[in-house]
């Protein structure tokens, strides 16, 4: 995929801005659209040579490894097996710990010849509902009444 490599600009700032908006940004937008399109491709489910980690709505990860070696690596790195489904889950309570566990899991699986893939869940998640904003009522000052003058 071609990427924007840069652009030579003249000393004129207006001409430079026109060149950037007309040439470089257009190429950047095309490259970004291609990256997003490629990222949307479906990743096939876990196989003996690949474990797919899927982000969960709660911020954790889930994986359904194929093979005992991959399952052992997941369990050793904090993934907990759900007995009913066989899916391994890692909570997302601590994002730093989650990142460390994922890196360590990837390295250990890689040493076993097992690739890892990270994907978002299929479909779109509904955005969290936010309470409607209440409009603030304008505060108006009471009209000034002039006090009668006494002399």
DRENDO-1510 file (C-alpha; in Angstrom, 1 decimal, always signed):
<recs>
REC; n; res; u; v; w
REC; 1; UNK; +0.0; +0.0; +0.0 .
REC; 2; UNK; +1.5; +3.3; -0.9 .
REC; 3; UNK; +1.9; +5.8; +1.9 .
REC; 4; UNK; +2.4; +9.5; +1.9 .
REC; 5; UNK; +6.2; +10.0; +1.7 .
REC; 6; UNK; +6.2; +13.8; +2.2 .
REC; 7; UNK; +6.2; +16.8; +0.0 .
REC; 8; UNK; +8.7; +19.6; -0.8 .
REC; 9; UNK; +7.4; +23.0; +0.1 .
REC; 10; UNK; +8.3; +26.5; -1.1 .
REC; 11; UNK; +9.0; +29.5; +1.1 .
REC; 12; UNK; +5.5; +30.8; +0.5 .
REC; 13; UNK; +3.3; +29.6; +3.4 .
REC; 14; UNK; +0.0; +30.0; +1.5 .
REC; 15; UNK; +1.4; +27.9; -1.4 .
REC; 16; UNK; +2.7; +25.3; +1.0 .
REC; 17; UNK; -0.7; +25.0; +2.8 .
REC; 18; UNK; -2.3; +24.5; -0.6 .
REC; 19; UNK; +0.2; +21.9; -1.6 .
REC; 20; UNK; -0.3; +20.0; +1.7 .
REC; 21; UNK; -4.1; +20.1; +1.6 .
REC; 22; UNK; -4.2; +19.2; -2.1 .
REC; 23; UNK; -1.5; +16.5; -2.3 .
REC; 24; UNK; -0.2; +15.2; +1.0 .
REC; 25; UNK; -3.4; +15.0; +2.9 .
REC; 26; UNK; -5.2; +13.4; +0.0 .
REC; 27; UNK; -2.6; +10.6; -0.1 .
REC; 28; UNK; -2.7; +10.3; +3.7 .
REC; 29; UNK; -6.5; +9.9; +3.6 .
REC; 30; UNK; -6.2; +7.2; +0.9 .
REC; 31; UNK; -3.6; +5.3; +2.9 .
REC; 32; UNK; -5.6; +5.6; +6.1 .
REC; 33; UNK; -8.7; +4.3; +4.4 .
REC; 34; UNK; -6.7; +1.3; +3.1 .
REC; 35; UNK; -5.4; +0.5; +6.5 .
REC; 36; UNK; -8.8; +0.7; +8.0 .
REC; 37; UNK; -10.2; -1.6; +5.3 .
REC; 38; UNK; -7.5; -4.1; +5.9 .
REC; 39; UNK; -8.0; -4.1; +9.6 .
REC; 40; UNK; -11.7; -4.9; +9.2 .
REC; 41; UNK; -10.9; -8.3; +7.6 .
REC; 42; UNK; -12.1; -11.2; +9.6 .
REC; 43; UNK; -9.4; -13.2; +11.4 .
REC; 44; UNK; -10.1; -16.9; +11.3 .
REC; 45; UNK; -10.7; -18.5; +14.7 .
REC; 46; UNK; -7.9; -20.1; +16.7 .
REC; 47; UNK; -6.1; -23.0; +15.0 .
REC; 48; UNK; -3.3; -25.3; +16.3 .
REC; 49; UNK; -0.7; -22.7; +15.0 .
REC; 50; UNK; -2.6; -19.6; +16.0 .
REC; 51; UNK; -4.4; -18.3; +19.0 .
REC; 52; UNK; -6.9; -15.4; +18.5 .
REC; 53; UNK; -7.4; -13.0; +21.4 .
REC; 54; UNK; -10.7; -11.1; +21.2 .
REC; 55; UNK; -11.3; -7.9; +23.1 .
REC; 56; UNK; -14.4; -8.0; +25.3 .
REC; 57; UNK; -16.8; -5.2; +26.0 .
REC; 58; UNK; -15.5; -5.1; +29.6 .
REC; 59; UNK; -12.0; -4.4; +28.5 .
REC; 60; UNK; -10.7; -8.0; +29.0 .
REC; 61; UNK; -9.6; -10.6; +26.5 .
REC; 62; UNK; -11.0; -14.0; +25.6 .
REC; 63; UNK; -9.3; -16.9; +23.7 .
REC; 64; UNK; -10.3; -20.4; +22.7 .
REC; 65; UNK; -7.0; -22.1; +22.2 .
REC; 66; UNK; -6.7; -25.3; +20.1 .
REC; 67; UNK; -4.1; -27.5; +21.8 .
REC; 68; UNK; -2.9; -28.1; +25.3 .
REC; 69; UNK; +0.4; -26.2; +24.9 .
REC; 70; UNK; -1.4; -23.0; +24.0 .
REC; 71; UNK; -3.9; -23.5; +26.8 .
REC; 72; UNK; -1.1; -24.0; +29.3 .
REC; 73; UNK; +0.6; -20.8; +28.2 .
REC; 74; UNK; -2.7; -18.8; +28.6 .
REC; 75; UNK; -3.3; -20.3; +32.1 .
REC; 76; UNK; +0.2; -19.5; +33.1 .
REC; 77; UNK; -0.3; -15.8; +32.2 .
REC; 78; UNK; -3.5; -15.2; +34.1 .
REC; 79; UNK; -6.2; -16.4; +31.7 .
REC; 80; UNK; -8.9; -18.3; +33.5 .
REC; 81; UNK; -10.7; -21.1; +31.8 .
REC; 82; UNK; -14.5; -21.1; +31.8 .
REC; 83; UNK; -15.5; -24.7; +32.5 .
REC; 84; UNK; -18.7; -24.5; +30.6 .
REC; 85; UNK; -17.4; -23.0; +27.4 .
REC; 86; UNK; -13.7; -23.8; +27.5 .
REC; 87; UNK; -12.9; -20.2; +26.7 .
REC; 88; UNK; -10.0; -18.6; +28.5 .
REC; 89; UNK; -10.6; -15.1; +29.8 .
REC; 90; UNK; -8.2; -12.4; +31.1 .
REC; 91; UNK; -9.9; -9.5; +33.0 .
REC; 92; UNK; -9.2; -5.9; +31.9 .
REC; 93; UNK; -9.3; -4.5; +35.4 .
REC; 94; UNK; -5.7; -3.3; +35.2 .
REC; 95; UNK; -4.6; -2.3; +31.7 .
REC; 96; UNK; -0.9; -2.3; +32.6 .
REC; 97; UNK; -1.1; -5.9; +33.9 .
REC; 98; UNK; -3.2; -6.9; +30.9 .
REC; 99; UNK; -0.6; -5.5; +28.4 .
REC; 100; UNK; +2.2; -7.3; +30.2 .
REC; 101; UNK; +0.3; -10.6; +30.2 .
REC; 102; UNK; -0.5; -10.2; +26.5 .
REC; 103; UNK; +3.1; -9.5; +25.6 .
REC; 104; UNK; +4.4; -12.4; +27.7 .
REC; 105; UNK; +1.8; -14.7; +26.3 .
REC; 106; UNK; +2.7; -13.7; +22.7 .
REC; 107; UNK; +6.4; -14.3; +23.3 .
REC; 108; UNK; +5.8; -17.7; +24.9 .
REC; 109; UNK; +3.4; -18.8; +22.2 .
REC; 110; UNK; +5.8; -17.6; +19.6 .
REC; 111; UNK; +8.6; -19.7; +21.1 .
REC; 112; UNK; +6.3; -22.7; +20.6 .
REC; 113; UNK; +5.6; -21.8; +17.0 .
REC; 114; UNK; +2.1; -20.5; +17.7 .
REC; 115; UNK; +1.1; -17.1; +16.3 .
REC; 116; UNK; -1.2; -14.7; +18.1 .
REC; 117; UNK; -3.8; -12.5; +16.6 .
REC; 118; UNK; -5.7; -9.7; +18.3 .
REC; 119; UNK; -9.2; -8.7; +17.2 .
REC; 120; UNK; -12.3; -6.8; +18.2 .
REC; 121; UNK; -15.5; -8.7; +18.7 .
REC; 122; UNK; -17.6; -9.2; +15.6 .
REC; 123; UNK; -20.4; -6.7; +15.1 .
REC; 124; UNK; -20.6; -3.3; +16.7 .
REC; 125; UNK; -21.1; -2.8; +20.4 .
REC; 126; UNK; -23.9; -0.4; +21.4 .
REC; 127; UNK; -22.5; +2.8; +22.8 .
REC; 128; UNK; -23.1; +3.3; +26.5 .
REC; 129; UNK; -26.2; +5.4; +27.1 .
REC; 130; UNK; -25.5; +8.8; +28.6 .
REC; 131; UNK; -28.1; +10.7; +30.5 .
REC; 132; UNK; -29.6; +13.6; +28.6 .
REC; 133; UNK; -28.0; +16.9; +29.4 .
REC; 134; UNK; -30.3; +19.3; +31.3 .
REC; 135; UNK; -30.2; +22.7; +29.9 .
REC; 136; UNK; -29.1; +25.3; +32.3 .
REC; 137; UNK; -31.7; +28.0; +32.8 .
REC; 138; UNK; -30.4; +31.4; +32.1 .
REC; 139; UNK; -30.0; +33.5; +35.2 .
REC; 140; UNK; -31.5; +36.9; +34.8 .
REC; 141; UNK; -30.8; +39.7; +37.2 .
REC; 142; UNK; -33.8; +41.2; +38.9 .
REC; 143; UNK; -34.6; +44.6; +37.5 .
REC; 144; UNK; -33.0; +47.4; +39.4 .
REC; 145; UNK; -35.4; +49.5; +41.3 .
REC; 146; UNK; -34.2; +52.9; +42.1 .
REC; 147; UNK; -34.8; +53.9; +45.7 .
REC; 148; UNK; -36.6; +57.2; +46.1 .
REC; 149; UNK; -34.2; +59.9; +47.1 .
REC; 150; UNK; -34.8; +61.8; +50.3 .
REC; 151; UNK; -33.4; +65.2; +50.8 .
</recs>
